[in-house]
């Protein structure tokens, strides 16, 4: 019965947060205050069907994948406070943020099933930002790790063409690999944007924060070591964007080293777009042996009137020292601009390889989604 | 046959050039904005969020009318050098990562002019060549 109490408590906690937010939004305020307060967000409803019983849902299922609300309050000319709340997963779906299926005892599993029937409400990021100048600011609080192109927008489906982001790097945990980076970091970030000319610019973000718990990035770190990392980006023209991200930290009570880096290229001469990334991650396991994981993907898209067809190919090697564990992802699909801020997406995914730790590793999925930005 | 193809292609190019000439629009700003003319690189830099402040330090607040017709979308592409859908995805990415606020978009010219007249640093484009501007709004030349 303990889990029922926890479920009820969590449900009412979520309800309290939602009601508090609604009450906050409903409070009449001066118009000058409203100018300082912005609310925006996105939502999507997805349908996914797999042809592999143990690698997805063969019945096909609809899912309120995300309903996210962000607020930005300009405290004064140099300070702002921001929060991002997420309501996720209305259907039964148990996984952590890195896409790892969780191993649970029977009772725990029942609890998660009950919780997921309500969905989950959580704070994705919450921080205070100080503008040091027009080009430099300091951010303190909880934030999505600035790693590569997609982690900071991994749920924000109106930001990309596909239903889901590239699995090869960002969902490596789903397919026999390890998470290359903690999804969330609480700490201090310094961000800067500098314009070199009308065409060219560069920017960077550097941070220090709590490291990753052995069981996931959303749990408090259990060692004194801090994560350090950063990303530097350069745009020689409006159409070309090059960046490299790096992070280093120690995981768990054993203080296993974990280092990752990624190089990213975006080339977008409208209406053509190409994204490509290569990432490598080294992590000590419990026996202090170092496992090296590497991955890359490339995606091309072309916007033609209201359609944006795209194709992506991704590759993952979970352990450089092991043979026959590589895995590939091929995604073909299109997005269709239904109306302002509303997009319909559909795609076909082909997963092949030996890294899935299943007798029959290859499987396919069809996915569709409606996304709304507001 | 070859002559027919050439005639057809000439007509297509003629029609396309007529369409291009029909694209009309103007750039307006708050009267406190010091700039009197902007070139295409500066405009792109502003609407892609690269240039964020005027020379006097005032923050730039760009805005536009949501392009609903093919003509207004072409004018939008002339200004930003981006397809409107790609422009939206670009700014959704900045917005939802918490890193930047996109240019304001309005569905009516009246709302846009009201914004431009009240916000110091506002710079907006509209795909209408002739319009009566409020006192606090001035026209900016496009080079």
Interface residues (C-beta under 8 A of the other chain):
Chain A: X38 X40 X42 X68 X70 X72 X82 X84 X125 X127 X134 X143 X144 X152 X153 X156 X158 X159 X160 X161 X191 X193 X195 X198 X199 X201 X235 X238 X268 X270 X271 X273 X303 X306 X308 X337 X340 X341 X373
Chain B: X41 X42 X44 X45 X48 X50 X51 X52 X53 X57 X59 X66 X77 X81 X82 X83 X85 X86 X88 X89 X92 X93 X95 X96 X97 X98 X99 X101
